[in-house]
Amino acid sequence: MAIDQDVEELFIMGESNLIIRQAQGEWETRDVKLLPYRKHVEDLRKWFKSVEFRYIPRFHNELADALATLDSMLPYPGNVHIDQLEIQIRERHGYCSAIEIEPDVQPWYPNIKRFLEEKEYPEQASGDQKRTIRRLSSGFFLSGEVLYKLQISTF
């Protein structure tokens, strides 16, 4: 897409230090399966005046996640010009949380609890729903009114 848009300078961010270092030519690529990809990257670099690769550690990749989300939401515009995207990194993070609450929705466990207590399914349950309730209930046990999840530890 960058070649089709006549992009001259390319900035690539990635969360794999190994791949970024290999793409930059700092580390060699030893895996035979990756050699064709390495060659392809070298061939693609010739189309640009400059290509910069930047490693962003997984725990600092909020920007990469945001760009990937933005990329997945925007359709490729064909022959339309795409203006350069300017990104400013701020010292403080901004947070936004959205919670949607559905009114009168029961929690997830009553059907499991009822099945363990009375071996009964909801009245309108289909065959698939009944199988799901049976499967889920096998991971829980009831002690009085309290529903416990079984934890199996292996040493």
N, C-alpha and C positions, 0 to 999 in steps of 0.2 A: 504494500500500500504506500509506503514511504517513497519507493522508486516511482510509482505511478503518479505521485503528487509532486515529483521533482524536488524532493527534500534534499538539501545540501548538507546539513549538519544533523547528526542523529545522536541522541542521548538515550542510552539504554540502562535501565535499572533492573537488578535481579537480586534474589535472596539466596542464591547458591554461590558461595565464594569460589568453589571449584570451577563452576562453569564460567563465571565472570573472568577469573584469572586465565582460564584456558582460551576464552574468546579474545582476551587482550594479548595473548601470546606470552604471558609471563610464566605459565606452567604448560608443560607438554601434555598432550592427550594420548594416553596409553591404551585405553579401551578401544579395541578394534571396531566395535559397533558405533562408537562416537566419531571416528575419523571422518566419515563422509559428511557429518554435520559440521565439523570443524572446517573442512574444506569449503563447504557451502557458505559459512560465515565469512571466510577469507574472500571468496568470490563476490559476495554481496557488498563487502566493505569498499570495493573498487568503484561502486556507483555513487559514493558520497565523498564530499570534500573532507569531512571529519566524522569520526564515529567515536563516541566516548562510552565506556562501560563503567557503571558504578555499582559496587556491592552495597546492599542495604541489609543489615542483619535482620533476621526474622522478627526479633522483638522490637525493632525500630521501623517496621515496614508499614506504618499507618498510611504514609503517602503512596506507597506502591499499591496497597489495598484499595485506596480511594481512586487511584488512576485506573486500576483494573475494573472496578465497579463502574466508573464513568465510561470506560471503553466498551463494556458489555451493554450499556444502555444506549449508546449512540450508533445509529446505522452508518455504514460506510457510504459517504456521499457521492461516490462515482467521480466525476470530473470536476467537482466543486472544490475551490481553494479552501484549505483549512489554515486559519491564522495560527501563528505561534502561540503556544500556551505558556503564560508566565506564572511561575509558582513561587510564592514567598513562604519561607519557613519561619514560623513564629516560635517564640520561646515558651509560650503557654499554650496548653491544649484547650480546645473547645469540645464540649460534650453535649450530646443530645440523646435523649432516650424517649421513645414513644411506646406506650403500652396500650394495647387495645383490650378492653374488657368486654366480654360478651355477657349480657345480662342473663340471669337465671340458668347458667351453665353449671352442671354438677361437676365435682372433681372427678379425676380419672379412676379412683379406686372403688366406688360403691359396687360396681358389678362384680369385681373380684371378691370383695368382702362378702357379698350376698351369696356367691357361688360357694365359697368356703364354709359359710354358716349353714346354708340350707340346700346346697346342690341345685339351685334354681338359676335360670337365666332370665334376663329381662323379657317381657311379654313379646315385644316386636323383634327380637334378635333373630337374624338370619343364621344359616348354617355356618358361614364364615365367621360371623361375630361370636357364635358359640364356641367354635374351635379356638379363636383368639383368646376368649375369656379362660378356657381350660388351660391353654398354653401359658398365659400370663400368671394364672393362679398357682401353677406349679412352682413358681419362684417366690411364693409368699406363704406365711402361716399366720393363723389367728390365735391370739392369746387373750381371752376375754373379749373386750371391745377393740383391742389394739391390733392393727395389721402390721406384721414385720416382714421385711424382705430377707430372704435367705442369702447368706454370703458363704461361698465355698472357698476356702483357702487351701492352696497347695504349697507345700514346702519342698 
